[in-house]
């Protein structure tokens, strides 16, 4: 059964990218290079004094927005006891605990809001690159930025990232949210002063309406999760921070010590950005896979069909409905698909009921809470007996190196979920 038929029949699927080719560190990807990641990182650095001042929860780390890299040996042991033997070391990149947003969306969403604010303020001669950016955390700057509106379409987590940051800076904020968005996320945004507009349809409808409304207002900026380069390269800064964590932990990534990364995927911007960053640092020695729900495998569908954003999951009879609300997306990002066409190793899909199993296993073995969508990456270990996985490992001569490998499951969200809902 080919990939599209498996998706259509709601079968868990491992798709290996036939166009994948090995790259070297610092090699350009689809015309974009490391300088884009570095520029985003530099912007975050300029804003550290502002972030530390405006968001007290970041003050201890002087405004740095970063999450822990956690070795999860107990979870690995649980897999091994259940007959799924994991070769190499297993880590969780705990983006659920990223400050401000509580999800992977923190880096991209916050970065684009900061870039918009910086561009406006520099144009108005209110801010110089050499200034201490903590001056932005003042009534004067908030009142000025209040002349502008930031809008975004979201299933939840991106809305929180952008909404909280933009509202704290003084912008008017409108978040267009799909029917999949959880009520607590809407409540949190409204408590920050954002306007939340709700839609009966899916993510694509929320984005479409948000874009149209923003285009009608010359003082409005629409942050476009489907096409934004500023989001994408904001996400890519995760790779620079991860490299620092690797150096501190003595983790080696080279020809004899490969790295495998498994990232939950919605529209594709966040996992695409992270993959871009990692590939520009580590080249052929990092192997990245995206994880999606069986009812909303938009990225797998777009890539496997070669149609990218010109096909949606509803076109093959799928509902797009899933308990993994952050991944409830019917159509992939064209920009992310184009960026990933030769550097993404593959994708895989997982049933909702399995997400709950991994969620419980992680809580019981490690005491770490993630929302269901954030647990999708764990499913790869139950697919490593498949012909597709074995073919990929053999094709890249990785078999003898797996014992020295590092596996990273990207925990993309859940840190802000209220206790009573956990």
N, C-alpha and C positions, 0 to 999 in steps of 0.2 A: 504494500500500500504506500503510495507516494506521500510526501509531506502534506500537501494541500488536502488530500483525502483524509489523512489522519486528523488534521485540524478540524475538518468539516464533521468528522464523526466523534469529535470530542475525546480523542485518544491522546494520552500523554505522549509527547513527541520530543525527540532529540534531533535537532537539525544542525548539521555541520556545514559551514559556509564553503561552497565549492570555489569561491573566488578569493578565499583567504591566501595571503602570501606573507612570507616572513619579512619583517622590516628591521632596520637598524635604529639604535637610539639616535634621537634628534633628527631623524628622517622626516621630511614633510609628509603630511597625510592629507590627501585631496587638496593640496595647495596651501594648507595651513601648517604652521610650524610651532615649535616650543615657545616662541616669543609671545604668542597669544596667551598661553598659560601664565607666563612670567608677568605679562602686563596686568592680568587680573590679580595675580598675587601681590604685585606692587600696589595696586589700588587698595586691596585689603590692608596692607601695611600702612598706607597713608591714613586710613580711617580708624586705625586701632585706638587712638585717643578718644575719638567720638564714640565708638562702640562701647569702650570701657565706661565711658561717662553716661551714655544713654541707656545701657543695659547693665545694671549692677551685677547681674549673674555672671558677666564676663570679666568683671574688674580684677578678680584674683589672677586671671591669665592675661591681664593687660589688653583685653579686647580681642584676643585670639579666639576664633571660632573653630574648634577642633574636637574630635571624638577619640576615644581610646581604641587601641588595637589590643584585643584580649585573646589570649590563648585559651581555647575551650577544650581542654583535655577530657573533661567528664562527658561532654557531648560526643566527642570522638569515640570514647570508650563505649558509650551507649550504642552508637552505630555498629561498632565492632561486635558487641554482644548480640546484636540482632542480625548478625551475619553479613553486614556490609563493611568490609575491611577497608579502612582509609589509610592509604600509604602516604606518609609525610606528616607535616604538622598542620593543625587546623586552628584558624583564628577567626574571630568575629571583628569586623570593623563596625564599631557601635555608633553609627550615625543617628540612631534613635535618641541619643543623649546629646546631640549637637545643640548648643545654646540657641535661644531665641525661637527656633523653628521646630526643634525636636524631630528633625528628619533630614535626609540627604538633600532636601530642597533648600536647606539653609545657604549653602555656598552659592548656588546659581541665583536664587531669588534675591538674596541680600546683595550680591555683587551687582546685579542689574539696577536695583534701586539706588545703590551708592553711585553707580556710574551716571545715572540720570541726574541725581542731585548735584554731583560734582560738575557735570557739564553745564547745568543751569547756573550754578553759583560762580563758576569761573567765567562764563560768558558775561555775567552781570558785574564782574570785577569785585565780587564779595569774598572770593576765596582764591588763594594762591597755593600752588603745590608745596611751597615751603612753610605754609601756615601750620599751626597746631590745630588739627581738625576738630578738637573738642569744642571750638567756638560755635560749631554748627548746633550743638545741644543748648540752644538758647531761644527765648521767645522771639527775638528779632528774626532769626533764621526760620523758625517754625512758621511765623506769620507770613514771611515771604514765600516759602515753599507751599503754603496753603493756597496760593493762587493757581496751583497746578494739581492735576488729578492723575493718579496711577490706577490702571485697570488691568485685570487679569482674569482668565478663565481657568477653573481648577476643579479637581475632584476633592481637594482638601488641603494636602500638605504644601503645595506651592502657594496656595492662597494664604496660608498661615505665614510662610516665610516672607512673602512680599507684603502682605497686609500689615503685619506687626511692625516691620521695619519702616515702611512708608508712612504709616500712621504716626509712629514715634517721631519721625522727622518733620511732621507737620503737613504732609501731602493729604489731600482728599483721596480716599481709597474706595474703589468699587471692586468687589470680588464677585464674579459670575460663577455660580457653583452648580454642578450637575446634580441629578437626583441621587447619585451614588454617595455624595458627600455626607459624612456623619454629622449629626446635629451638634455635638459638642464642639466640632471645628467651627461651625457657623456661629455658635454662641461665643466662642473665644474671640473670633474676629470682631463681632459686634461690641464686645466688651472693650476692645482696643480703639473703637471709634470708626471702624470700617463699615461701609454699607455692603450688605450681602444680598445679591439677587439670586433667587432660586429658580431652577428650570426643571421641568418634568422629564426632559430628554437627557442624553448622555453628555459626556465631556465635550464632544465636538460641537454640540449646540451651544453650550456655555461659552466656548471660545469664539464661535461665530458671532454671537450676540454681543459679546464684550468688544470684539474687534470693530463691529459696526458702530456701536455706541461711542467708542473712543475716537473713531475717525471723524465723527460729527463735531468734535470739540477740539479746537486748535490748541488748547492748553492741556490736553490729555495725552498721556503716554500709555500705549497698550503693550504689556509684556507678553510676548507671544511664545508660549511653550513649544509650539510646533516649528517655529522658524528662527528663534532668537540665538544669535551667536554669543551675545553677552551672557545669557544664561549658561550656554554650553561651555564656554571657557571659564566661567565662574566655577562650574562643577569640576573642571579639569584640575583645579588647584589642589584637589584631594590627593593627587599623585605626589606632589611636592611634599606635602605634610606626611604622607605615608612613608616616603623615602627616609625622612628624618626619623620616624618611629622605627623603621627597619634598622637604621644605623645604630640607634640606641639599644635595640634588642639583639644586635648581632646577627640579624637575619640576612643571609646572602641570596642574591638573585643573579645567576649567571648561567652559562651553558650547562653546567652540571647540577644546578639548583633552580629548576623552573618554578614559576609562580602561576597558580590558577586562581582566577577571580570570578565569583558568581554574583551577579547583581540583578535584583528585581527590576522589571522594566514596564513602564507605562507607555508614554508616547516616545520615549527613547532618549530624551535630552540629557537627563542625569547620568544614566549608565553609559551613554555615548561619550559625554564629557569626561567621565572618569576613565573610560577606556582610552580615549585620545591621550589624556595625560600620562597614563601608565605606559602606553606604547611608545610615546616620545622619550620616555625615560629608560625603558627596559627592552624595547624592540621585541625580537622574536622570543625572548625568555619569559614573557608574560602571555598567558592564554586567557582571554576574557569571554565569558558566556553570560547571556541574559536569560532571566527566568520570568515566565509569564503564566497567568492562569489559563486553563484550557478554554474558558468561555470568552477570553479577551486576548488572544495571542496576536495582537496587531503587528508587532515588529517581526515575528516569525513569518506571518503571512506576507507582509510587505517584502521582506528579503527573499523568502523562498520563491515567491511568484515573480520577483523582479519588477513588481509594479509599485513598490514603495508606498507612498501615500495615496496612490490612485486606486487602492482597494481597501475595503474595511471589513471587519469580521462579520458584519450583518450581511455582506454580499455572499458569504458562504453559509448563511443560515444560523450563525451563532448569535447569542443574545447580548454579549458584552457585559452581562451581569455577573458579579463575583463578590465574594466576601472580602476579597483583597481590594478594598475601595481605591487605594492609591494606584492600582494597576487597571482600573476599569476604563480602558481606553479602546475605542474601536478602530482608530486610524493612526498609523505611525507618523512621526515627523520625517518629512522629506529630507531636511538638512541632516538629521541624525543618520538616516539610512545611507545617504550619500557618503557621509564621513566614515561609516562603518563598513562599507561594501567590500573592502579588502583587508581590514584589520581585525574584524570581529571573528572569533573562532567558531562561534555557533550560538544557538539558543535552545531552550527547552521549556516545556510546559508542564504544569502541575495542577492536579485537581484541588478544589477548595478544601475538601475534607482532609487532605494530606497536610495542608498548611496548619490546621489546628493541632495535628499530631506533633509537628515540629515545634510549634509554639509551646505546647505543654512539655515536650522533651527538654527544650532549652530552659524553661522555667524550673523544672524539677532538677535538672543536672547542674545548672550553672547559676540559678537564681536571677536570670536576666529576662526581663519582659520586652518582647517586640510585638508590634501589631501583626496580624496574620500575613499581610502582603510582604512584610519584611523578612519572613521566614522562607520565602520561595526558593532562595539559593540553595538551601540544604538538600533539595530534591535531586540535585545532580548525582549525589552519592548512591542513590538508588537506580541510577541509569548507567552506571559504569561497567555493568556486565553486558551492555548492548553492543551490537555489531558496530553501530555508528561511533561510539566512544572508542572502542578497541581500534577501529580503522584510523581514527584521528591520532591516537597515541602512537600507533605503529608508523604512520606516515611521517611523523615528526621525530621519530626515534627517541621517544620519551620513556619507554617501558622501564629501562634500567635506571632511570633518574627519578622515578616517582617516590622512592624511599627518602630522597633528599629534597622533596618538593615542599612548597608552602601553599596551602589552600586558604583563601580568604572568602568567607561568606559575608556579603555586605548587608548589615542590618540597617535597613533604610528608614525606619520610622517606628514611632510608638511611644516615644519618651514623654509626650504631653498628654497621653490618654488619661483621663481622670480615673482615680483609684476605683470608684464605684462601677466603672465600665470594664475594668480589666478582668 
